[in-house]
Amino acid sequence: MRGYPLAITGTGLVTGVGLDAPSSCAAIRCAIDNFQETRFMDNGGEWIMGCEVPLEQPWRGKTKLIKMAAAAIRKCLEGNTQIDPKETPMLLCLSEKERKGRVIDNDKQFFLDLQDELELEFHKQSQVIADGHVAVAIAFKHARALVQQLKVKHVLIVATDSLLVGETLANYEENERLLTSNNSNGFIPGEAGAALVVEPVYDKQEHQLVCVGLGFGIEEAHIYSEEPLRADGLTLALKESLVDANCGESVLDYKITDISGEQYYFKEASLAFSRIDRTKRTEFDIWHPADCIGDVGSALAVVMLAVIKLACEKQYSKGSKVLAHLGNDDGKRSAMILHWYKKGGHNG
């Protein structure tokens, strides 16, 4: 499946700064956040800041995850009436099973409940990918196989997640990961539902955002490890994505990441890119949408791709060739190379 491009043709977002992709991306572009005090308190007696999705009812837990995902999916289906759900595999990206406080106890049942909420049935090759931040990149790998082997016309990549769970927050605070009154080197938790429509790259006249490269790696010196950080895992993922895209790092115009505030991940990103960068640049922007919506777990990658797509469509992108990279706390790393094509087709 190496080097097989996929076009991202539809997006749906439900975030703390907007209940659709245009409003969410506009807020992120303007650096507008919705960080507010949550109902959770830190060990210092102060309210934990978070970014909650304001739905019409105060749903919690699995119900809210389903509601957010369903809303994002509906936006994608409304945007493309040619999608036949029964002929379209849905790759549902969820949090890692080992995450403390995970509210989903049965992934298969959660998938069925989501179908019931939508009153739709998706292709029998649909599946759940419970791999946190890197799940969406893994979903693209599966989507390549589905498009090539089954000749499906569309694949729906969906992610829904929330870190605004008491046990989850307590575990992150215990490990000094959370931004609190006692810890400035931490992230702000959030939640989101998000969806993408991906399909083969057809010879169309309209512009297309195309994923042309995927790469994966394992970082032994992950954030919970005591090993010295060399960023080997992310470096491997970056190199593999460039090989997969059949291009060098010199073509990259900027990058977008899932970094959400912790110094470890900033250091890793800087170190990894320095190990592949051979180009003299006057500037190289780094975008991190989590600055506005917090860490939204498995949904963050979809938000990143939606941000790129809208930036290209609205012509405020920093270029047409983008590097996106993602990382899990357990060391899993992934990278994606995305090209914005101003004419139809994969033009290399």
C-alpha positions in Angstrom: 0.0 0.0 0.0 3.1 2.2 0.1 2.8 5.6 -1.6 -1.0 5.3 -2.4 -2.5 8.8 -2.1 -5.9 9.5 -0.6 -7.8 12.8 -0.9 -9.5 14.4 2.1 -12.8 15.6 0.6 -15.0 16.3 3.6 -14.7 17.3 7.2 -17.0 17.6 10.3 -15.9 19.0 13.7 -17.5 19.4 17.0 -15.1 21.2 19.4 -15.1 23.5 22.3 -14.8 26.5 20.0 -17.3 25.5 17.3 -19.9 23.0 16.5 -18.8 22.6 12.8 -15.6 22.7 10.9 -15.8 26.3 9.5 -16.4 27.8 12.9 -13.9 25.6 14.7 -11.2 26.4 12.2 -12.0 30.1 12.2 -11.6 30.2 16.0 -8.3 28.3 15.8 -7.0 30.6 13.1 -7.8 33.6 15.3 -6.3 31.9 18.4 -9.7 32.0 20.2 -10.0 29.4 23.0 -12.8 28.3 25.2 -10.7 27.4 28.3 -12.9 27.6 31.4 -13.1 26.2 34.9 -14.3 22.7 34.9 -16.2 20.9 37.6 -12.9 19.2 38.6 -10.6 20.5 41.3 -6.8 20.0 41.5 -4.8 19.0 44.5 -4.1 22.7 45.2 -7.8 23.3 45.7 -8.2 25.3 42.4 -10.6 24.4 39.6 -8.9 22.6 36.6 -9.2 24.5 33.4 -10.6 22.7 30.4 -12.3 23.1 27.0 -15.8 21.5 27.1 -18.1 21.1 24.1 -21.3 23.0 24.7 -24.1 20.7 23.5 -27.8 21.4 23.9 -28.0 19.0 26.8 -25.5 18.2 29.6 -24.6 14.8 28.4 -21.7 13.0 29.9 -19.6 9.9 29.3 -20.3 7.5 26.4 -23.5 9.3 25.5 -21.6 12.6 24.9 -18.9 10.8 22.9 -21.6 9.3 20.7 -23.5 12.7 20.3 -20.3 14.5 19.3 -19.3 11.8 16.8 -22.7 11.6 15.3 -22.9 15.3 14.8 -19.5 15.3 13.0 -20.5 12.4 10.8 -23.8 14.1 9.8 -21.9 17.2 8.6 -19.7 14.9 6.4 -22.8 13.1 4.9 -24.6 16.4 4.4 -21.6 17.7 2.4 -21.5 14.7 0.1 -24.9 13.2 -0.9 -23.1 10.6 -3.0 -21.9 8.7 0.1 -23.8 5.4 0.6 -23.2 4.4 4.3 -23.7 0.7 3.5 -20.9 0.9 0.9 -18.7 3.1 3.1 -16.4 1.6 5.8 -16.2 3.7 9.0 -12.9 3.6 10.8 -13.7 4.7 14.4 -10.8 6.1 16.3 -10.9 6.0 20.1 -8.7 6.5 23.1 -6.1 3.8 24.1 -7.7 1.0 26.1 -5.2 1.4 28.9 -6.1 5.0 29.5 -7.2 5.6 33.1 -10.8 6.6 33.4 -11.7 5.4 29.9 -15.5 5.5 29.8 -15.9 3.0 26.9 -15.9 -0.6 28.2 -16.9 -2.3 25.0 -15.6 -0.8 21.7 -17.8 -3.0 19.4 -21.0 -2.1 21.3 -20.0 1.6 21.2 -19.7 1.3 17.4 -23.2 -0.3 17.3 -24.6 2.4 19.5 -23.2 5.1 17.3 -24.8 3.5 14.3 -28.1 3.4 16.2 -27.8 7.1 17.0 -27.3 7.8 13.3 -30.0 5.3 12.3 -27.5 4.1 9.7 -25.5 1.0 9.0 -22.0 1.2 7.6 -19.9 -1.2 5.5 -19.1 -4.6 7.0 -15.4 -3.8 6.8 -15.8 -1.0 9.3 -13.6 -1.2 12.5 -12.6 0.4 15.7 -9.0 1.7 16.1 -8.3 2.3 19.8 -4.9 4.0 19.5 -5.2 7.5 20.8 -3.4 10.3 19.0 -1.9 8.1 16.3 -5.2 6.2 15.6 -6.1 8.5 12.6 -2.8 7.9 10.9 -3.4 4.1 11.4 -6.9 4.6 9.9 -5.3 6.2 6.8 -3.2 3.1 6.4 -6.3 0.9 6.6 -8.2 3.2 4.3 -5.5 2.7 1.6 -6.0 -1.0 1.8 -9.8 -0.7 1.7 -9.7 1.6 -1.4 -7.2 -0.6 -3.3 -8.5 -4.0 -2.4 -12.2 -3.5 -2.1 -12.5 -0.5 -4.6 -14.7 1.4 -2.2 -15.5 4.9 -3.3 -15.3 6.5 0.2 -14.0 5.8 3.7 -15.2 7.7 6.7 -12.6 8.3 9.4 -14.2 9.3 12.7 -12.7 10.1 16.1 -14.4 11.0 19.4 -12.7 11.5 22.7 -12.8 13.4 26.0 -10.1 13.9 28.7 -12.7 15.6 30.9 -13.1 12.6 33.2 -12.3 12.6 36.9 -10.2 9.5 37.0 -8.3 10.5 33.8 -7.5 14.0 35.1 -6.4 12.6 38.5 -4.0 10.2 36.8 -2.5 13.0 34.7 -2.2 15.3 37.7 -0.5 12.5 39.7 2.1 12.1 36.9 2.5 15.9 36.7 1.1 16.1 33.2 -1.8 18.4 33.7 -1.7 22.2 33.7 -2.8 23.1 37.3 -2.1 25.6 40.0 0.8 23.5 41.1 2.2 22.6 37.6 3.0 25.0 34.7 4.5 22.3 32.5 1.3 20.6 31.5 -1.6 20.5 29.1 -5.2 21.7 29.2 -7.7 18.8 28.7 -10.5 19.0 26.1 -13.0 16.9 24.1 -14.2 16.7 20.5 -15.9 14.7 17.9 -14.5 14.8 14.4 -14.9 13.1 11.0 -13.2 13.0 7.6 -14.3 11.7 4.2 -11.3 10.2 2.3 -11.4 8.8 -1.2 -9.1 7.9 -4.1 -7.5 10.8 -5.9 -9.7 11.3 -9.0 -8.9 13.7 -11.9 -11.2 16.5 -10.7 -11.1 20.2 -11.5 -11.5 21.3 -7.9 -8.6 21.6 -5.5 -7.8 18.6 -3.3 -5.9 18.0 0.0 -4.1 14.7 -0.5 -2.3 12.5 2.0 0.7 11.3 0.0 2.9 9.9 2.8 2.6 7.9 6.0 5.3 7.0 8.5 5.4 5.2 11.9 7.8 4.7 14.7 8.2 3.7 18.4 9.9 6.1 20.9 11.6 4.0 23.6 12.3 7.2 25.6 8.6 8.1 25.9 7.3 10.7 28.4 7.0 8.1 31.2 10.4 6.6 30.5 13.6 7.6 32.3 15.7 7.1 29.2 17.4 10.2 27.6 15.3 11.5 24.8 16.8 11.1 21.3 13.5 11.3 19.4 14.4 8.1 17.5 10.8 7.1 17.1 9.5 10.4 15.7 12.6 10.7 13.5 11.9 7.2 12.0 8.2 8.2 11.4 9.3 11.4 9.6 11.8 9.6 7.4 9.3 6.9 6.5 6.6 9.4 5.6 9.0 11.2 3.3 10.0 8.0 1.6 6.4 7.0 1.3 5.6 10.4 -0.3 8.7 10.1 -2.5 9.9 13.5 -1.6 12.6 15.2 0.5 12.1 17.5 3.5 13.1 20.5 1.4 9.6 20.6 -0.2 7.9 21.1 3.2 6.4 24.5 3.8 5.3 24.2 7.4 4.2 21.6 10.0 1.2 21.0 12.2 1.4 18.8 15.4 -0.6 17.5 18.3 1.7 19.3 20.8 -0.5 20.6 23.7 1.8 22.4 26.0 4.3 20.0 27.6 8.0 20.7 27.2 8.8 17.1 26.4 6.9 17.1 23.2 8.2 20.4 22.0 11.8 19.2 22.7 11.1 15.9 20.8 9.6 17.7 17.8 12.5 20.1 17.6 15.1 17.3 17.9 13.4 15.0 15.4 13.1 17.6 12.7 16.6 18.8 13.2 17.8 15.3 12.4 16.1 15.3 9.0 16.3 19.0 8.1 18.9 19.9 5.5 17.3 23.0 4.1 18.1 26.6 5.0 14.8 28.3 5.7 14.0 31.9 6.8 10.9 30.6 8.5 9.1 27.3 9.2 5.8 27.7 11.0 4.6 25.2 13.5 0.9 25.0 14.1 -0.6 23.3 17.1 -4.5 23.6 17.4 -4.5 22.2 20.9 -3.6 25.8 22.0 -7.2 26.6 21.4 -9.2 23.4 22.1 -6.9 21.6 24.5 -5.8 18.0 24.2 -8.8 16.2 22.7 -7.1 12.8 22.5 -7.8 10.7 19.4 -9.8 13.5 17.7 -6.9 15.9 17.6 -5.5 14.5 14.4 -8.7 15.0 12.5 -8.9 18.6 13.8 -5.3 19.1 12.5 -6.3 17.9 9.0 -9.4 19.9 9.0 -7.4 23.0 9.9 -5.0 22.4 7.0 -7.8 21.8 4.5 -9.7 25.0 5.4 -6.4 27.0 5.5 -5.7 25.9 1.9 -9.2 26.5 0.7 -9.3 30.0 2.3 -5.7 30.7 1.0 -4.1 31.5 4.4 -2.0 28.4 4.5 1.8 28.9 4.7 2.3 26.7 1.6 1.0 23.6 -0.2 3.1 20.9 1.3 2.6 20.1 5.0 4.1 17.8 7.6 1.8 16.5 10.3 3.0 14.4 13.2 1.4 12.8 16.2 2.5 10.9 19.3 1.1 8.8 22.1 2.3 8.7 25.7 3.4 5.1 25.3 5.9 6.0 22.5 3.9 5.3 19.3 4.7 8.0 16.7 3.2 8.7 13.3 3.8 11.3 10.6 1.8 12.3 7.5 2.8 14.3 4.4 -0.1 16.3 2.9 -0.1 18.1 -0.5 -2.6 20.7 -1.6 -3.2 20.2 -5.3 -4.6 23.2 -7.2 -5.7 21.0 -10.0 -7.2 17.5 -10.0 -5.2 14.4 -9.9 -2.0 13.3 -8.2 0.7 15.4 -9.9 3.6 14.2 -7.9 
